[in-house]
Amino acid sequence: MKVLMHICCANCALYPVKSMREKGAEVRGLWFNPNIHPFTEYKNRLSSMKQLDMMWGLDTLYKDEYGLREFLRNTAGKEEQRCEYCYSARLEEAASAAKSSGADAFTTTLLVSPYQNQSLIIEIGKMLQEKYGVEFLPEDFRPGFREGQRMGKDMGFYSQKYCGCVYSEEERYMQRGKK
């Protein structure tokens, strides 16, 4: 089975790629993360992803667009729904790329994080499955989250401290200040 996997960062890709390959899937990555802020964070994550791509031969498609303005246009004033927009934008790109590249299915590394809204990701993925006619794989990769983080550390990858968007960065520092 050919699977196109949306990848949010190298660390989150490690366990899902390993898991899918162990199941016999041919995995191809897709880098599309217009939510990541600031630009230096975006570049650090992209650099680690390119390292992983070279090390594991993922043949990743790179839609290298720093999309802060577009992200903010779609989330300003709707901060509580920002994740829905963010998941939808990235998964739509993945579904479209899966269809155009002839993949049998698509998925996302967002499904490895215990901090993401798993049910919302799956709901959006299933809607896009219907729209694009490409199967969405709602694999729960969360049991391997810590293993992937450990692998990333061992491989020397940049390790981010928040989801990626300006709002999650704010929440991280606001919570840190309350402690």
N, C-alpha and C positions, 0 to 999 in steps of 0.2 A: 504494500500500500504506500502510495506517495502522499506525504503529509506536509503541508505548508504550515509552519509554526511561527506565529507572530512572536517576536522576542522583545521584551521590554529592557532587558539588560543581560549581560553575560552570566552573572551569578544566578539569576533566576532561570536561565536556559539550561544550566548544567544537568540538573536532575531530570527535567522533562525530556530533553534530547536523549539522554542515556536510557531512560525508561522506554521511550518509543522505539529506539533502535534495538533494545533488547527484545522487544515484541516483533521485530522484523520490519518495522516501518523504515522507509527511505525518507529522511527528514531534510527539508530545505527551510532555511530561516527567512524571516522578513523583518527588517529593522524599519519601523515607522513609529515614532514617538514624539509627536508634535507638542506634547504636554510638558516636557521636561524643561525645568528652569532652575538656575540661570544657564546661560550659554556654556559656561565652563563645566557645569554638571553634565550637560548634554554631550559635550565633547569628551569628557572622561568616560562616560558610559559607552559612547560610540567607539572609542579607542579600545576599550576592553572587549567589546563585541567583535571588533575586527581581529583582535588577538585570538579569541576563541574560534572564530571562523577559520583562521589559518591553522590553528592547532588541530581542529576536529574536521576540517573540510566540509563545512555546512553548505557551501555555495549559497550564501545569504544574498537575498535581494535587498538593496539599500535604498530606501526612499529617504534620503538624507536631507530633511527639511526642518529647520528650526522654526517651529510653528507657534511661537508664543502669542503673537498678535491674533491669529485665527482662534487659538484656544481661548484667549481672554474674551474675544468677541462673542464666543458661544457660551461662556460660563459666567461672565460678570453679571451680578445681580441674581444669579441662580447657583450660587456656590454650593448649596446643599445637594444639587443635582449634577454637579460637575463630573462625578465618576460615571454617570450614565452617558454623558456626552463623550467622555474620554474613551470608555470601553467601546461605544458605538463607532466612533471615528476609526479607531485602530482595528477593530474586528471587521469593519466594512472593507477597509483596505486589504486585510488578510483574505477575506472571502473573494473579493474581486481578483486578487493576485492568484489565489488558488484556482479559480475558474480559468483565468487566462493562461496559466502555466500548465494546465492539465493535471493538477493534483487531484487525488481522490477525496481528500478531506483537508480541513484546516482546524487549527487549535491555537492556543495562546499560552505563553509562560505565565501570564497573570494568574492562571489557575494553580500555581505553586505557592502563592503567597497567602499566609493566614490573615493578612491584613486587607485583602481585597474582598469585595462582595461577590462571592462565588455564585450565588443564585442569580444575581443580575447579569453576570458575565454569561452564564449558561442560557438565560432567557434571550439575551441579545444574539448570542451565537446561533441559537435555534431559529430565530427570526431571519437571520442572514442566510442560514442554510436553505430556507424556503425561497428566499429572494434570488439567490445565486445558483441553486441546484447543486451545491457542493456540501457534502456531509460535514457537520461540525462535531468534533470530538470533545465531549465535556469531561475529559479525564481529570480526576481529582489527584493532582500531583502533590498536595500539601504534606502527605506523610514524608516526602523526601526534601522538604524545605531546608531543614538544618543540615542534611547531608550535602545539598547543593551549596549552601553558604560555606561550609567547611572546605569543599572542593575548590571554590572560588578563592578562598583565602590561601590555600595551598598552592594554587596556580598563580597567585600574585595579582589577581584582578582588583581593580578599583571597587570599593564597597561603599555604596551610597547609604545615606542615613534616613531617607524618606522616599515616598512613592515617586516623586518626580515633579509634581506641579507646585506652583507657587503657594497654593493653599495648604498642601500637605507640609511644605517646608515651614510655613507659618505655624501650623498646628504643632509640629515637632518642637519648635523653639518655645512656643507658649506653654506646652506641657512641661518642658524642661525647666522653665522659670517657676513653675508652681511647686516643684519638688524641693 
